[in-house]
């Protein structure tokens, strides 16, 4: 268990000395026009269900 943490610390320090940095978390963009897409999908679903009968 101690060996794993030592290896991890050595590995991360080696990456930082090479100039590599870890990326930040991506920013979640809000989906603003979701309701028209839901409405269109519902209409397609109703149309297909009526055609299958």
Residue pairs with C-beta under 8 A, 6 or more apart in sequence:
none
